[in-house]
Amino acid sequence: MEPSLGLAIKVAVIGLLVLLVVLAALAGIVYLLTRYLVDKKEEAPATEEIAAPAVAEVEEPKSDLTLAAALAVAIARAQAEIQSVATDITTGQMDAWRQFGLQRRLNQSSTIRRTK
């Protein structure tokens, strides 16, 4: 072996050993911290436990009328989205940049599309 190659191997081995010792020390510190520093359990006051069932009793079950109204609103919003995209497509000439923009808009989530 050449002297420089032997020196390089020795430095690499020493560096690897130092790295392993430091990692073992860090693992030991983490082990000791998790063993002796334990999170305290939260104690819920008794008043909240009594108040929770009262709130559940106040809520009324959803009737067929409210479910139908929610469904009607969802359908109307979906149709409004489709119509707005359709009007954007039909107005003006279609070039590559416009098609790219429309494709990006259609690929966005519905909440982002509604804000524009």
N, C-alpha and C positions, 0 to 999 in steps of 0.2 A: 504494500500500500504506500501511496505517496504521503508525505507528511501532512499536506493540507487536507487530504481526504480523511485521514485518521483523526485529525483535529475536528473536522466538520462532524464526523460520526460521534465523537465524544461530546461535543457541544449539543448535538441533537438528543443524545441519550440523557444528558444531564437536564436539558430543558424539558424533556418528556417526564422525567422523574419529578421535577419541581412542579410541573403542571398537575400531575396526579396527586401529589401531596396537598396542593392548594385546593383541588377539587374535593378531596377527602375531608379536609378541614371545613370547607363550606357545607358539605353534606352533614357533618357532625354538628355544626352550628344550627343548621335548619332543623335537625332532629331534636336538639335540645330546646330550641325555641317552641317547636310544636308540642313537645312533651310537657313543658312547664308553663307555658303561656296558653291557657285554655280560655276560650270565650265564655263569658258569663251567660247563663240562660236568662232570657227576658221573662219577667213575671208580669202577666197581664192583670190589670186591676179587675176586681170582681164586678164592677159596675158595667163594664163593656160586655161581659158575658150575658148579663141580664138584659141589656138593651138590644143585643143582636136578634134574639127571637121576636121581640116586639116589632122590629122593622120588617122581618119576614112575614109576619101576620098582616101588616098593613098593605103589602103589595098584593094587587089583584092579579089573578091569572089573565093571560091575554085572551081576549075573546076573538071570535071569528072575524068580527068587524075590524078590529085593530090589525089583525094579520092580513086581511084583505086590503086595507089601506096601505100597509107597508109594502105589500106586493105591487100595488098599483103605482106607488111612488117609484119603486125600483124599475118597473117596466118603463115608466115615463122618462126616467133619467137615462136609461139605456137607449131608448129611441131618440132622445135629444142628442146624445153623443153620435149616434150613427148618422143622423140627419146633418149635423154640423160638419162631419167629415165628408159626407156626400156633397154638400154645397161647396166645400173647399176644392174638391176634385173637379167638379163640373165648371167652375169659373176659370176662365183664362186658358192659355195654351199650356200644354204639358211638356216640360223639358226635363232633362236629367236631374238638375238641381232641385226642382220642385218635387219631382217624384221621390228623390232621396229624402227631402224634408218631410213629406207626407208619410213615408215609410217609417222614419224615426218617430214621428208623432204617434203613429199607430202602435209602435212597439213599446211606448212608454206605458207606465201603469195608469189606470183609469183616474186616480186621484190627481195626478199631475196634468193629465189632459183636460180635466174639468177646470183647472185654474187658468188656463190660457184662453 
